[in-house]
Amino acid sequence: MTTTMAKLREADDVYRRLIVALGKADVLLPSLQVDLSSCADELVGPLLDLGRCNLPTAERLIAALDDGS
């Protein structure tokens, strides 16, 4: 059984890696955060809340995803 702290560390690691990857694509998601309550949930597991972004950011995200295909 994975502890809440282990789930939180895992979520934080992925969060930090995502911030770096998005930065390389010139994409900033200002509301990006770890959903803390999900780290305590046995069924769902850790989640990242990607939050909201403006249209230019969405366009940069689309371009970054299209470049990767």
KEDOLO-707597 format. One record per residue (C-alpha): residue number from 1; residue in three letters; x negated, y, z negated. Coordinates in steps of 0.1 Angstrom, whole numbers, plus 2048, in hexadecimal, padded with zeros to 3 digits. Layout:
BEGIN
+-----+------+-----+-----+-----+
:  nr : rest :  c1 :  c2 :  c3 :
+-----+------+-----+-----+-----+
: NUM :  ala :   X :   Y :   Z :
...
+-----+------+-----+-----+-----+
//
This chain:
BEGIN
+-----+------+-----+-----+-----+
:  nr : rest :  c1 :  c2 :  c3 :
+-----+------+-----+-----+-----+
:   1 :  met : 800 : 800 : 800 :
:   2 :  thr : 7F2 : 822 : 80A :
:   3 :  thr : 7F2 : 83C : 7F0 :
:   4 :  thr : 801 : 85F : 7F4 :
:   5 :  met : 7DE : 86E : 7F1 :
:   6 :  ala : 7D0 : 857 : 80C :
:   7 :  lys : 7ED : 860 : 823 :
:   8 :  leu : 7E7 : 885 : 81C :
:   9 :  arg : 7C1 : 881 : 824 :
:  10 :  glu : 7CA : 86F : 845 :
:  11 :  ala : 7E3 : 88A : 84E :
:  12 :  asp : 7CA : 8A6 : 846 :
:  13 :  asp : 7B0 : 895 : 85B :
:  14 :  val : 7C7 : 893 : 879 :
:  15 :  tyr : 7D3 : 8B6 : 873 :
:  16 :  arg : 7AF : 8C3 : 874 :
:  17 :  arg : 7A6 : 8AF : 893 :
:  18 :  leu : 7C6 : 8BC : 8A4 :
:  19 :  ile : 7BD : 8E1 : 89B :
:  20 :  val : 79B : 8DC : 8AC :
:  21 :  ala : 7A9 : 8CB : 8CB :
:  22 :  leu : 7C4 : 8E6 : 8CF :
:  23 :  gly : 7A9 : 901 : 8CB :
:  24 :  lys : 795 : 8F2 : 8E7 :
:  25 :  ala : 7B4 : 8F4 : 8FD :
:  26 :  asp : 7B9 : 919 : 8F1 :
:  27 :  val : 7D9 : 90F : 8E0 :
:  28 :  leu : 7E2 : 91C : 8BD :
:  29 :  leu : 801 : 90E : 8AB :
:  30 :  pro : 803 : 926 : 88E :
:  31 :  ser : 81D : 912 : 87B :
:  32 :  leu : 80A : 8F1 : 87E :
:  33 :  gln : 809 : 8DF : 85C :
:  34 :  val : 809 : 8BE : 84A :
:  35 :  asp : 82C : 8B5 : 83F :
:  36 :  leu : 823 : 8AE : 81A :
:  37 :  ser : 843 : 89C : 811 :
:  38 :  ser : 83E : 883 : 82D :
:  39 :  cys : 81E : 878 : 81D :
:  40 :  ala : 832 : 86A : 7FF :
:  41 :  asp : 84C : 859 : 815 :
:  42 :  glu : 846 : 833 : 817 :
:  43 :  leu : 85B : 82F : 837 :
:  44 :  val : 852 : 84C : 84D :
:  45 :  gly : 82D : 852 : 845 :
:  46 :  pro : 819 : 872 : 84A :
:  47 :  leu : 827 : 88B : 862 :
:  48 :  leu : 819 : 8AB : 871 :
:  49 :  asp : 831 : 8C8 : 876 :
:  50 :  leu : 827 : 8D8 : 897 :
:  51 :  gly : 83D : 8F6 : 890 :
:  52 :  arg : 847 : 910 : 8A8 :
:  53 :  cys : 834 : 922 : 8C3 :
:  54 :  asn : 83A : 93E : 8DC :
:  55 :  leu : 83E : 938 : 901 :
:  56 :  pro : 81A : 941 : 90C :
:  57 :  thr : 80D : 928 : 8F2 :
:  58 :  ala : 825 : 90D : 900 :
:  59 :  glu : 818 : 914 : 923 :
:  60 :  arg : 7F4 : 910 : 917 :
:  61 :  leu : 7FE : 8EF : 906 :
:  62 :  ile : 80F : 8E3 : 926 :
:  63 :  ala : 7F0 : 8EC : 93A :
:  64 :  ala : 7DA : 8D9 : 921 :
:  65 :  leu : 7EF : 8BA : 922 :
:  66 :  asp : 7F1 : 8BB : 948 :
:  67 :  asp : 7CB : 8BE : 94B :
:  68 :  gly : 7C8 : 89F : 936 :
:  69 :  ser : 7DD : 889 : 94C :
+-----+------+-----+-----+-----+
//
